Amino acid sequence: MKLLPTLVLALTATASFAAGAATYSSDQERRDQNREEALTKWRSTHGGEATMHNGSPYHASMADRARETTHRSAQGVRHFTHRQAEKARNFGDRQNRKYGKRTGETNTSPEGGK
């Protein structure tokens, strides 16, 4: 009598395990297929794949666009600071000409005198 419930329990466990394994494998196959379809669609939309110097894949045009954008931004900052420095030098030169201070003369006294 004790053997029958144990046998039924073992058969039920085996059947549920087999059904779970079959479900997992079909889900895994579906996931693999979906991933491949998504990658194919992405590659067709974004162009081909390239590799970096270390062999890892990346999208070359995205990296080029990022580099160009960064370069343009940095150039803008460099040009702006250069223009501001030129304006400051020109202003100082105009003030020195206007008030008679010779170029290279520095005022180091705390009272502001010569």
All heavy atoms as an XYZ file, in Angstrom:
890
protein
N       0.805     -1.183      0.000
C       0.000      0.000      0.000
C       0.858      1.261      0.000
O       0.500      2.229     -0.630
C      -0.864     -0.095      1.240
C      -2.166      0.581      1.302
S      -3.129      0.626     -0.129
C      -4.626      0.025      0.246
N       1.970      1.188      0.716
C       2.850      2.338      0.752
C       3.588      2.534     -0.568
O       3.977      3.638     -0.913
C       3.877      2.124      1.861
C       3.937      3.223      2.826
C       4.920      2.853      3.900
C       5.061      4.005      4.819
N       6.028      3.821      5.834
N       3.740      1.494     -1.281
C       4.475      1.554     -2.529
C       3.695      2.290     -3.621
O       4.273      3.034     -4.421
C       4.805      0.125     -2.996
C       5.614      0.014     -4.274
C       6.988      0.622     -4.112
C       5.709     -1.443     -4.675
N       2.396      2.139     -3.641
C       1.570      2.747     -4.682
C       1.611      4.280     -4.635
O       1.843      4.913     -5.675
C       0.138      2.219     -4.583
C      -0.785      2.656     -5.705
C      -0.273      2.186     -7.055
C      -2.173      2.143     -5.450
N       1.410      4.963     -3.483
C       1.503      6.431     -3.484
C       2.896      6.934     -3.858
O       3.040      7.955     -4.541
C       1.158      6.830     -2.056
C       0.448      5.670     -1.479
C       0.954      4.451     -2.208
N       3.939      6.250     -3.463
C       5.304      6.645     -3.815
C       5.516      6.527     -5.319
O       6.119      7.405     -5.943
C       6.313      5.759     -3.062
O       6.045      5.805     -1.672
C       7.723      6.217     -3.313
N       5.021      5.447     -5.896
C       5.139      5.235     -7.327
C       4.370      6.299     -8.113
O       4.875      6.853     -9.097
C       4.645      3.827     -7.699
C       4.809      3.412     -9.161
C       6.268      3.434     -9.573
C       4.187      2.059     -9.384
N       3.159      6.621     -7.677
C       2.355      7.658     -8.337
C       3.054      9.011     -8.231
O       3.114      9.780     -9.201
C       0.928      7.699     -7.738
C       0.175      8.933     -8.216
C       0.165      6.439     -8.074
N       3.575      9.308     -7.064
C       4.281     10.570     -6.863
C       5.521     10.637     -7.766
O       5.792     11.673     -8.388
C       4.675     10.728     -5.392
C       5.404     12.020     -5.042
C       4.495     13.218     -5.298
C       5.852     11.996     -3.603
N       6.271      9.580     -7.879
C       7.457      9.548     -8.720
C       7.092      9.713    -10.192
O       7.747     10.453    -10.944
C       8.217      8.249     -8.503
N       6.025      9.027    -10.629
C       5.590      9.163    -12.023
C       5.085     10.579    -12.318
O       5.353     11.141    -13.380
C       4.507      8.135    -12.339
C       4.986      6.687    -12.456
C       3.786      5.750    -12.650
C       5.956      6.535    -13.598
N       4.368     11.167    -11.389
C       3.875     12.538    -11.564
C       5.044     13.519    -11.648
O       5.058     14.429    -12.490
C       2.934     12.924    -10.407
O       1.909     11.953    -10.307
C       2.345     14.298    -10.609
N       6.026     13.356    -10.782
C       7.196     14.230    -10.794
C       7.962     14.090    -12.105
O       8.394     15.086    -12.701
C       8.100     13.907     -9.615
N       8.120     12.864    -12.573
C       8.825     12.634    -13.831
C       8.079     13.257    -15.005
O       8.688     13.899    -15.872
C       9.008     11.120    -14.067
O       9.668     10.545    -12.944
C       9.814     10.861    -15.321
N       6.788     13.125    -15.025
C       5.988     13.685    -16.114
C       6.035     15.208    -16.095
O       6.161     15.858    -17.151
C       4.550     13.191    -16.010
N       5.937     15.796    -14.910
C       5.966     17.260    -14.840
C       7.355     17.790    -15.211
O       7.487     18.835    -15.846
C       5.541     17.747    -13.459
O       6.464     17.317    -12.485
N       8.400     17.057    -14.813
C       9.749     17.475    -15.178
C       9.950     17.419    -16.690
O      10.514     18.332    -17.294
C      10.776     16.579    -14.477
C      12.182     16.881    -14.866
C      12.817     18.024    -14.388
C      12.879     16.056    -15.732
C      14.115     18.314    -14.756
C      14.180     16.348    -16.107
C      14.803     17.474    -15.612
N       9.453     16.364    -17.319
C       9.580     16.233    -18.772
C       8.801     17.330    -19.493
O       9.276     17.908    -20.481
C       9.096     14.859    -19.216
N       7.621     17.643    -18.995
C       6.822     18.707    -19.622
C       7.509     20.063    -19.455
O       7.532     20.886    -20.377
C       5.432     18.730    -19.007
N       8.080     20.288    -18.286
C       8.798     21.543    -18.048
C      10.012     21.677    -18.926
O      10.306     22.756    -19.454
N      10.740     20.585    -19.109
C      11.926     20.609    -19.967
C      11.546     20.875    -21.412
O      12.219     21.622    -22.125
C      12.688     19.296    -19.842
N      10.462     20.277    -21.866
C      10.013     20.497    -23.240
C       9.588     21.940    -23.432
O       9.885     22.564    -24.459
C       8.872     19.544    -23.579
N       8.904     22.503    -22.435
C       8.481     23.902    -22.520
C       9.687     24.819    -22.545
O       9.740     25.773    -23.328
C       7.566     24.251    -21.328
O       6.458     23.372    -21.334
C       7.100     25.684    -21.401
N      10.673     24.543    -21.682
C      11.861     25.389    -21.626
C      12.615     25.352    -22.949
O      13.027     26.389    -23.452
C      12.789     24.953    -20.495
C      14.065     25.737    -20.469
C      14.090     27.032    -19.977
C      15.252     25.215    -20.995
C      15.246     27.775    -19.970
C      16.417     25.940    -21.000
C      16.409     27.222    -20.484
O      17.560     27.953    -20.497
N      12.774     24.163    -23.533
C      13.531     24.083    -24.780
C      12.803     24.791    -25.917
O      13.427     25.461    -26.741
C      13.823     22.629    -25.143
O      12.632     21.951    -25.439
N      11.479     24.682    -25.971
C      10.753     25.389    -27.029
C      10.803     26.897    -26.794
O      10.904     27.672    -27.743
C       9.306     24.902    -27.114
O       8.602     25.239    -25.943
N      10.746     27.323    -25.521
C      10.885     28.749    -25.227
C      12.268     29.250    -25.604
O      12.411     30.352    -26.143
C      10.628     29.019    -23.739
C       9.164     28.951    -23.360
O       8.324     28.934    -24.283
O       8.859     28.918    -22.153
N      13.274     28.443    -25.312
C      14.641     28.838    -25.638
C      14.820     28.957    -27.148
O      15.433     29.904    -27.631
C      15.641     27.838    -25.062
C      17.076     28.261    -25.216
C      17.392     29.530    -24.452
O      16.868     29.770    -23.376
N      18.222     30.375    -25.027
N      14.257     28.030    -27.897
C      14.332     28.104    -29.353
C      13.622     29.349    -29.878
O      14.120     30.033    -30.769
C      13.711     26.854    -29.966
C      14.517     25.587    -29.759
C      13.755     24.332    -30.156
O      12.616     24.453    -30.661
O      14.296     23.236    -29.960
N      12.466     29.662    -29.301
C      11.720     30.852    -29.707
C      12.522     32.117    -29.394
O      12.601     33.037    -30.201
C      10.366     30.881    -28.993
C       9.498     32.067    -29.389
C       8.163     32.051    -28.660
N       8.269     31.830    -27.218
C       8.574     32.782    -26.316
N       8.821     34.000    -26.732
N       8.633     32.492    -25.038
N      13.144     32.162    -28.205
C      13.958     33.325    -27.840
C      15.147     33.483    -28.778
O      15.471     34.601    -29.196
C      14.454     33.182    -26.396
C      13.423     33.576    -25.386
C      14.056     33.653    -23.994
N      13.150     32.983    -23.085
C      13.366     31.841    -22.458
N      14.514     31.216    -22.595
N      12.468     31.318    -21.673
N      15.800     32.374    -29.099
C      16.933     32.441    -30.034
C      16.497     32.956    -31.401
O      17.173     33.800    -32.001
C      17.570     31.057    -30.193
C      18.302     30.602    -28.933
O      18.618     31.460    -28.088
O      18.541     29.382    -28.818
N      15.365     32.475    -31.872
C      14.862     32.910    -33.170
C      14.505     34.397    -33.139
O      14.845     35.144    -34.060
C      13.646     32.080    -33.571
C      13.099     32.436    -34.934
C      11.877     31.599    -35.292
O      11.450     30.752    -34.520
N      11.338     31.840    -36.462
N      13.847     34.841    -32.062
C      13.495     36.264    -31.945
C      14.743     37.141    -31.904
O      14.779     38.224    -32.502
C      12.650     36.500    -30.697
C      11.246     35.969    -30.835
O      10.795     35.656    -31.930
N      10.547     35.845    -29.719
N      15.777     36.676    -31.178
C      17.001     37.454    -31.095
C      17.651     37.581    -32.466
O      18.083     38.658    -32.868
C      17.970     36.807    -30.103
C      19.230     37.646    -29.895
C      20.217     37.031    -28.923
N      20.697     35.755    -29.426
C      20.485     34.572    -28.842
N      19.808     34.499    -27.730
N      20.971     33.467    -29.373
N      17.717     36.500    -33.197
C      18.314     36.537    -34.533
C      17.528     37.454    -35.468
O      18.107     38.209    -36.242
C      18.418     35.128    -35.117
C      19.457     34.265    -34.453
C      20.842     34.885    -34.508
O      21.213     35.447    -35.554
O      21.548     34.810    -33.498
N      16.203     37.398    -35.390
C      15.379     38.279    -36.235
C      15.610     39.742    -35.873
O      15.720     40.601    -36.751
C      13.902     37.923    -36.075
C      13.509     36.622    -36.735
C      12.073     36.226    -36.423
O      11.358     37.003    -35.751
O      11.656     35.142    -36.861
N      15.696     40.029    -34.571
C      15.927     41.405    -34.146
C      17.295     41.900    -34.601
O      17.432     43.043    -35.064
C      15.794     41.514    -32.627
N      18.323     41.048    -34.479
C      19.654     41.442    -34.929
C      19.692     41.671    -36.440
O      20.318     42.618    -36.917
C      20.682     40.378    -34.535
C      21.109     40.380    -33.075
C      21.973     39.160    -32.780
C      21.850     41.646    -32.740
N      19.024     40.828    -37.183
C      18.985     40.985    -38.637
C      18.298     42.293    -39.010
O      18.783     43.041    -39.869
C      18.244     39.797    -39.279
O      18.899     38.596    -38.898
C      18.222     39.923    -40.779
N      17.194     42.586    -38.347
C      16.477     43.833    -38.625
C      17.340     45.036    -38.263
O      17.413     46.010    -39.006
C      15.173     43.855    -37.823
C      14.345     45.077    -38.075
C      13.048     45.031    -37.305
C      12.241     46.291    -37.529
N      11.010     46.285    -36.748
N      18.019     44.979    -37.108
C      18.853     46.096    -36.680
C      20.003     46.307    -37.652
O      20.308     47.424    -38.030
C      19.400     45.828    -35.275
C      20.169     46.988    -34.728
C      19.680     48.063    -34.075
C      21.589     47.186    -34.811
N      20.697     48.914    -33.742
C      21.871     48.397    -34.182
C      22.622     46.444    -35.361
C      23.166     48.886    -34.084
C      23.908     46.939    -35.263
C      24.160     48.154    -34.620
N      20.639     45.222    -38.078
C      21.767     45.340    -39.015
C      21.321     45.907    -40.354
O      22.048     46.686    -40.970
C      22.430     43.985    -39.209
C      23.245     43.557    -38.022
C      23.868     42.198    -38.231
N      24.591     41.786    -37.049
C      24.523     40.573    -36.520
N      23.788     39.647    -37.086
N      25.207     40.293    -35.437
N      20.133     45.532    -40.797
C      19.666     46.061    -42.078
C      19.339     47.542    -41.968
O      19.504     48.290    -42.921
C      18.445     45.280    -42.557
O      17.328     45.543    -41.728
N      18.891     47.984    -40.809
C      18.551     49.384    -40.604
C      19.793     50.244    -40.385
O      19.890     51.345    -40.895
C      17.620     49.538    -39.382
O      16.497     48.696    -39.560
C      17.161     50.969    -39.214
N      20.761     49.731    -39.630
C      21.914     50.521    -39.222
C      23.183     50.221    -39.996
O      24.252     50.683    -39.644
C      22.187     50.313    -37.733
C      21.114     50.864    -36.867
N      20.024     50.130    -36.498
C      20.959     52.080    -36.308
C      19.244     50.863    -35.743
N      19.781     52.046    -35.613
N      23.124     49.453    -41.010
C      24.318     49.155    -41.792
C      25.048     47.950    -41.242
O      24.599     47.278    -40.321
N      26.207     47.686    -41.810
C      26.973     46.505    -41.434
C      27.685     46.660    -40.112
O      27.738     47.726    -39.519
N      28.254     45.569    -39.662
C      28.987     45.561    -38.419
C      30.461     45.786    -38.691
O      30.991     45.357    -39.685
C      28.813     44.203    -37.743
C      28.230     44.292    -36.376
C      28.134     42.930    -35.726
O      29.181     42.408    -35.314
O      27.032     42.410    -35.652
N      31.125     46.470    -37.804
C      32.573     46.637    -37.883
C      33.149     46.165    -36.555
O      32.418     45.900    -35.621
C      32.915     48.099    -38.129
N      34.458     46.060    -36.483
C      35.066     45.646    -35.234
C      36.075     46.683    -34.794
O      36.701     47.357    -35.609
C      35.771     44.289    -35.366
O      36.723     44.393    -36.402
C      34.787     43.193    -35.678
N      36.216     46.792    -33.480
C      37.202     47.698    -32.918
C      38.559     47.012    -32.964
O      38.681     45.845    -33.317
C      36.827     48.041    -31.470
C      35.526     48.813    -31.374
S      35.041     49.119    -29.686
C      36.222     50.335    -29.211
N      39.606     47.720    -32.548
C      40.946     47.141    -32.589
C      41.089     45.939    -31.670
O      41.928     45.092    -31.886
C      41.981     48.211    -32.247
C      41.861     48.748    -30.863
N      40.948     49.712    -30.519
C      42.511     48.420    -29.727
C      41.053     49.971    -29.240
N      41.988     49.210    -28.735
N      40.254     45.826    -30.632
C      40.356     44.670    -29.740
C      39.456     43.521    -30.184
O      39.349     42.522    -29.496
C      40.031     45.068    -28.308
C      38.617     45.578    -28.146
O      37.853     45.606    -29.105
N      38.267     45.973    -26.948
N      38.774     43.661    -31.318
C      37.977     42.576    -31.867
C      36.514     42.606    -31.474
O      35.729     41.825    -31.984
N      36.114     43.488    -30.572
C      34.709     43.519    -30.187
C      33.906     44.265    -31.240
O      34.376     45.247    -31.818
C      34.541     44.180    -28.824
O      34.950     45.523    -28.888
N      32.681     43.808    -31.505
C      31.894     44.455    -32.559
C      31.349     45.806    -32.099
O      31.040     46.009    -30.940
C      30.759     43.461    -32.807
C      30.634     42.715    -31.551
C      32.000     42.658    -30.948
N      31.264     46.735    -33.006
C      30.604     48.010    -32.757
C      30.132     48.548    -34.092
O      30.494     48.053    -35.143
C      31.531     48.991    -32.057
C      32.499     49.708    -32.971
C      32.336     51.060    -33.248
C      33.555     49.038    -33.572
C      33.210     51.717    -34.089
C      34.420     49.692    -34.400
C      34.245     51.027    -34.657
O      35.105     51.676    -35.487
N      29.329     49.555    -34.038
C      28.805     50.140    -35.263
C      29.665     51.342    -35.612
O      29.703     52.326    -34.902
C      27.345     50.533    -35.060
C      26.658     50.804    -36.345
N      26.576     52.050    -36.871
C      26.042     49.985    -37.219
C      25.931     52.005    -38.014
N      25.594     50.765    -38.247
N      30.374     51.264    -36.726
C      31.377     52.263    -37.075
C      30.781     53.644    -37.288
O      31.325     54.633    -36.823
C      32.131     51.827    -38.321
N      29.669     53.749    -37.973
C      29.141     55.078    -38.265
C      28.657     55.768    -36.997
O      28.753     56.985    -36.885
C      28.014     54.994    -39.283
O      26.919     54.291    -38.761
N      28.164     55.015    -36.023
C      27.751     55.628    -34.757
C      28.970     56.178    -34.021
O      28.938     57.275    -33.475
C      27.010     54.621    -33.882
C      25.632     54.286    -34.403
S      24.793     53.027    -33.451
C      24.621     53.816    -31.875
N      30.065     55.447    -34.013
C      31.283     55.904    -33.356
C      31.836     57.126    -34.082
O      32.290     58.078    -33.444
C      32.314     54.792    -33.316
N      31.803     57.102    -35.410
C      32.285     58.254    -36.180
C      31.444     59.488    -35.907
O      31.971     60.586    -35.741
C      32.272     57.938    -37.671
C      33.308     56.901    -38.057
O      34.253     56.694    -37.267
O      33.161     56.294    -39.123
N      30.124     59.312    -35.856
C      29.244     60.458    -35.568
C      29.512     61.014    -34.187
O      29.550     62.233    -34.003
C      27.786     60.045    -35.683
C      27.260     60.081    -37.087
C      25.768     59.963    -37.073
N      25.393     58.753    -36.357
C      24.634     57.790    -36.848
N      24.138     57.906    -38.040
N      24.342     56.730    -36.151
N      29.716     60.149    -33.210
C      29.991     60.611    -31.844
C      31.310     61.370    -31.803
O      31.412     62.428    -31.169
C      30.016     59.426    -30.890
N      32.325     60.849    -32.487
C      33.623     61.517    -32.506
C      33.522     62.881    -33.191
O      34.077     63.876    -32.721
C      34.653     60.633    -33.204
C      36.048     61.218    -33.168
C      37.127     60.307    -33.732
N      36.801     59.794    -35.047
C      36.592     58.510    -35.313
N      36.660     57.618    -34.361
N      36.304     58.115    -36.538
N      32.792     62.943    -34.306
C      32.635     64.216    -35.018
C      31.875     65.230    -34.179
O      32.237     66.412    -34.140
C      31.912     63.980    -36.338
C      32.754     63.256    -37.360
C      31.946     62.824    -38.571
O      30.779     63.227    -38.690
O      32.496     62.070    -39.397
N      30.834     64.777    -33.502
C      30.053     65.680    -32.662
C      30.906     66.227    -31.532
O      30.883     67.426    -31.232
C      28.824     64.948    -32.091
O      28.046     64.456    -33.175
C      27.976     65.869    -31.244
N      31.676     65.359    -30.898
C      32.554     65.794    -29.816
C      33.600     66.770    -30.328
O      33.887     67.785    -29.687
C      33.245     64.576    -29.177
O      32.247     63.659    -28.756
C      34.095     64.968    -28.005
N      34.157     66.487    -31.503
C      35.170     67.365    -32.082
C      34.585     68.745    -32.385
O      35.206     69.766    -32.081
C      35.736     66.726    -33.354
C      36.766     67.568    -34.025
N      38.006     67.785    -33.480
C      36.739     68.254    -35.191
C      38.699     68.572    -34.280
N      37.951     68.866    -35.331
N      33.382     68.769    -32.976
C      32.750     70.065    -33.265
C      32.500     70.857    -31.996
O      32.708     72.069    -31.955
C      31.434     69.850    -34.011
C      31.595     69.656    -35.499
C      30.277     69.824    -36.235
N      29.203     69.030    -35.655
C      28.898     67.784    -36.007
N      29.604     67.189    -36.941
N      27.908     67.145    -35.433
N      32.043     70.186    -30.953
C      31.789     70.875    -29.685
C      33.077     71.441    -29.109
O      33.106     72.586    -28.647
C      31.159     69.920    -28.675
O      29.935     69.451    -29.158
N      34.128     70.637    -29.112
C      35.412     71.099    -28.578
C      35.959     72.252    -29.406
O      36.502     73.217    -28.853
C      36.408     69.942    -28.540
N      35.828     72.176    -30.730
C      36.281     73.270    -31.587
C      35.534     74.557    -31.256
O      36.126     75.634    -31.218
C      36.079     72.925    -33.064
C      37.137     72.022    -33.640
C      38.491     72.696    -33.665
O      39.313     72.409    -32.810
N      38.718     73.570    -34.614
N      34.235     74.452    -31.045
C      33.449     75.625    -30.696
C      33.938     76.279    -29.419
O      34.053     77.506    -29.322
N      34.238     75.463    -28.429
C      34.747     75.992    -27.158
C      36.110     76.632    -27.364
O      36.380     77.720    -26.850
C      34.809     74.866    -26.090
C      35.546     75.330    -24.850
C      33.408     74.405    -25.732
N      36.982     75.980    -28.128
C      38.310     76.553    -28.375
C      38.210     77.890    -29.102
O      38.894     78.855    -28.747
C      39.160     75.573    -29.187
C      39.724     74.440    -28.362
C      40.775     73.661    -29.133
N      40.210     72.824    -30.169
C      39.816     71.568    -29.990
N      39.933     71.018    -28.810
N      39.322     70.872    -30.977
N      37.353     77.966    -30.101
C      37.203     79.229    -30.842
C      36.639     80.318    -29.938
O      37.077     81.462    -29.997
C      36.300     79.020    -32.059
C      36.969     78.280    -33.161
N      37.392     78.872    -34.316
C      37.315     76.976    -33.289
C      37.971     77.981    -35.101
N      37.919     76.807    -34.486
N      35.666     79.962    -29.117
C      35.067     80.951    -28.216
C      36.111     81.497    -27.241
O      36.235     82.709    -27.068
C      33.905     80.321    -27.443
C      33.322     81.235    -26.418
C      32.462     82.253    -26.791
C      33.648     81.083    -25.087
C      31.920     83.115    -25.848
C      33.114     81.941    -24.135
C      32.254     82.949    -24.515
N      36.871     80.611    -26.593
C      37.866     81.088    -25.631
C      38.958     81.897    -26.322
O      39.450     82.885    -25.755
C      38.494     79.916    -24.855
O      39.001     78.958    -25.773
C      37.480     79.250    -23.953
N      39.328     81.525    -27.540
C      40.324     82.296    -28.273
C      39.804     83.706    -28.564
O      40.515     84.694    -28.384
C      40.690     81.576    -29.574
C      41.685     82.309    -30.398
N      43.005     82.434    -30.043
C      41.559     82.975    -31.575
C      43.643     83.135    -30.945
N      42.784     83.478    -31.893
N      38.557     83.783    -29.013
C      37.969     85.107    -29.287
C      37.904     85.958    -28.030
O      38.189     87.164    -28.064
C      36.565     84.952    -29.877
C      36.546     84.503    -31.310
C      35.162     84.647    -31.934
N      34.076     84.172    -31.104
C      33.569     82.943    -31.120
N      34.074     82.040    -31.948
N      32.573     82.598    -30.338
N      37.522     85.350    -26.904
C      37.426     86.117    -25.663
C      38.798     86.601    -25.205
O      38.940     87.735    -24.728
C      36.766     85.271    -24.560
C      35.341     84.887    -24.862
C      34.481     86.096    -25.185
O      34.484     87.094    -24.480
N      33.751     86.012    -26.278
N      39.814     85.765    -25.363
C      41.170     86.184    -24.989
C      41.643     87.330    -25.879
O      42.261     88.292    -25.396
C      42.134     85.003    -25.089
N      41.345     87.249    -27.171
C      41.708     88.339    -28.082
C      40.997     89.630    -27.700
O      41.594     90.707    -27.700
C      41.371     87.968    -29.531
C      42.336     87.000    -30.165
C      43.716     87.624    -30.322
O      43.816     88.793    -30.743
O      44.696     86.921    -30.020
N      39.726     89.538    -27.364
C      38.976     90.738    -26.953
C      39.583     91.352    -25.693
O      39.704     92.580    -25.584
C      37.519     90.386    -26.692
C      36.720     90.114    -27.938
C      35.298     89.744    -27.560
C      34.482     89.347    -28.767
N      33.110     88.960    -28.391
N      39.951     90.496    -24.745
C      40.544     91.011    -23.503
C      41.884     91.682    -23.796
O      42.179     92.761    -23.244
C      40.730     89.875    -22.506
N      42.712     91.089    -24.642
C      43.995     91.703    -24.990
C      43.779     93.025    -25.720
O      44.444     94.031    -25.435
C      44.824     90.758    -25.845
C      45.515     89.668    -25.052
C      46.529     88.931    -25.899
N      45.892     88.054    -26.871
C      45.540     86.789    -26.629
N      45.767     86.263    -25.451
N      44.972     86.064    -27.565
N      42.853     93.058    -26.658
C      42.578     94.292    -27.393
C      42.058     95.376    -26.459
O      42.446     96.548    -26.570
C      41.575     94.041    -28.512
C      42.155     93.190    -29.615
O      43.370     93.062    -29.740
N      41.281     92.587    -30.409
N      41.192     95.013    -25.537
C      40.665     95.987    -24.587
C      41.796     96.539    -23.724
O      41.899     97.758    -23.498
C      39.590     95.341    -23.702
C      39.052     96.273    -22.665
C      38.132     97.250    -22.997
C      39.471     96.164    -21.344
C      37.627     98.108    -22.040
C      38.974     97.034    -20.385
C      38.059     98.007    -20.727
N      42.660     95.653    -23.243
C      43.789     96.110    -22.420
C      44.701     97.036    -23.188
O      45.163     98.050    -22.657
N      44.969     96.693    -24.443
C      45.827     97.554    -25.268
C      45.184     98.923    -25.472
O      45.852     99.958    -25.397
C      46.097     96.907    -26.621
C      47.000     95.689    -26.522
O      47.665     95.529    -25.469
O      47.018     94.892    -27.488
N      43.877     98.950    -25.731
C      43.183    100.236    -25.918
C      43.236    101.080    -24.644
O      43.474    102.295    -24.698
C      41.721    100.005    -26.311
C      41.517     99.629    -27.752
C      40.070     99.762    -28.197
N      39.112     99.148    -27.278
C      38.702     97.869    -27.323
N      39.186     97.059    -28.253
N      37.835     97.410    -26.461
N      43.029    100.435    -23.514
C      43.074    101.172    -22.256
C      44.477    101.695    -21.971
O      44.644    102.823    -21.486
C      42.598    100.289    -21.094
C      41.144     99.893    -21.181
C      40.227    101.108    -21.183
O      40.352    101.995    -20.348
N      39.330    101.157    -22.147
N      45.472    100.886    -22.271
C      46.853    101.322    -22.052
C      47.201    102.499    -22.959
O      47.853    103.445    -22.521
C      47.832    100.170    -22.295
C      47.746     99.126    -21.213
O      47.288     99.405    -20.098
N      48.171     97.913    -21.530
N      46.752    102.473    -24.216
C      46.998    103.602    -25.108
C      46.249    104.844    -24.634
O      46.767    105.950    -24.672
C      46.574    103.250    -26.532
C      47.576    102.374    -27.273
C      47.275    102.305    -28.756
N      45.900    101.899    -29.063
C      45.500    100.627    -29.207
N      46.373     99.639    -29.075
N      44.256    100.348    -29.486
N      45.043    104.650    -24.187
C      44.203    105.775    -23.773
C      44.761    106.451    -22.525
O      44.768    107.680    -22.425
C      42.789    105.275    -23.511
C      41.799    106.352    -23.165
C      40.404    105.760    -23.029
C      39.376    106.818    -22.739
N      38.034    106.244    -22.632
N      45.233    105.697    -21.568
C      45.675    106.265    -20.304
C      47.183    106.310    -20.161
O      47.709    106.594    -19.096
C      45.050    105.490    -19.131
C      43.553    105.652    -19.116
C      42.721    104.591    -19.442
C      42.977    106.882    -18.809
C      41.351    104.740    -19.449
C      41.605    107.041    -18.815
C      40.796    105.973    -19.134
O      39.442    106.136    -19.147
N      47.913    106.016    -21.207
C      49.343    106.239    -21.251
C      50.199    105.185    -20.568
O      51.377    105.428    -20.355
N      49.672    104.056    -20.222
C      50.495    103.006    -19.608
C      51.258    102.285    -20.712
O      50.695    101.897    -21.719
C      49.612    102.017    -18.854
C      50.377    101.007    -18.058
C      49.421    100.169    -17.243
C      50.169     99.147    -16.439
N      49.264     98.263    -15.720
N      52.566    102.165    -20.496
C      53.379    101.505    -21.503
C      53.198     99.993    -21.409
O      52.939     99.439    -20.353
C      54.845    101.864    -21.320
C      55.124    103.300    -21.753
C      56.537    103.670    -21.474
N      56.591    103.914    -20.015
C      57.697    103.981    -19.305
N      58.849    103.812    -19.880
N      57.665    104.206    -18.021
N      53.377     99.340    -22.539
C      53.248     97.887    -22.603
C      54.330     97.236    -21.762
O      55.485     97.647    -21.806
C      53.374     97.398    -24.057
O      52.443     98.109    -24.854
C      53.092     95.916    -24.153
N      53.959     96.234    -20.984
C      54.912     95.523    -20.156
C      55.032     96.122    -18.767
O      55.676     95.549    -17.901
N      54.473     97.273    -18.507
C      54.542     97.909    -17.200
C      53.520     97.246    -16.283
O      52.363     97.063    -16.652
C      54.193     99.396    -17.364
C      54.755    100.283    -16.309
C      54.417    101.724    -16.614
O      54.903    102.237    -17.635
O      53.645    102.297    -15.849
N      53.944     96.886    -15.087
C      53.018     96.267    -14.153
C      52.929     97.088    -12.894
O      53.924     97.647    -12.416
C      53.470     94.838    -13.778
O      54.803     94.905    -13.263
C      53.420     93.915    -14.986
N      51.764     97.144    -12.319
C      51.524     97.891    -11.099
C      51.427     96.873     -9.963
O      50.473     96.134     -9.862
C      50.228     98.690    -11.240
C      49.974     99.538    -10.000
O      50.736     99.517     -9.073
N      48.875    100.263    -10.055
N      52.454     96.872     -9.105
C      52.479     95.884     -8.029
C      52.185     96.497     -6.677
O      52.094     95.777     -5.690
C      53.863     95.200     -7.979
O      54.867     96.202     -7.797
C      54.112     94.403     -9.252
N      52.029     97.795     -6.585
C      51.798     98.413     -5.276
C      50.333     98.290     -4.885
O      49.445     98.370     -5.740
C      52.204     99.880     -5.287
O      51.307    100.608     -6.100
N      50.032     98.105     -3.588
C      48.648     97.990     -3.160
C      47.865     99.294     -3.287
O      46.641     99.269     -3.382
C      48.741     97.547     -1.702
C      50.159     97.633     -1.305
C      50.968     97.871     -2.523
N      48.547    100.449     -3.319
C      47.852    101.714     -3.432
C      47.447    102.031     -4.849
O      46.647    102.941     -5.095
C      48.734    102.872     -2.920
C      49.038    102.847     -1.439
C      50.202    101.912     -1.124
O      51.080    101.698     -1.988
O      50.214    101.390     -0.011
N      47.980    101.349     -5.829
C      47.623    101.581     -7.209
C      48.483    102.622     -7.882
O      48.232    103.007     -9.004
N      49.501    103.137     -7.239
C      50.379    104.141     -7.835
C      51.490    103.503     -8.627
O      51.659    102.297     -8.673
N      52.305    104.414     -9.246
C      53.420    103.927    -10.067
C      54.669    103.827     -9.287
O      55.038    104.390     -8.414
C      53.605    104.824    -11.265
C      52.479    104.680    -12.215
C      52.777    105.454    -13.469
C      51.646    105.279    -14.453
N      51.859    105.921    -15.684
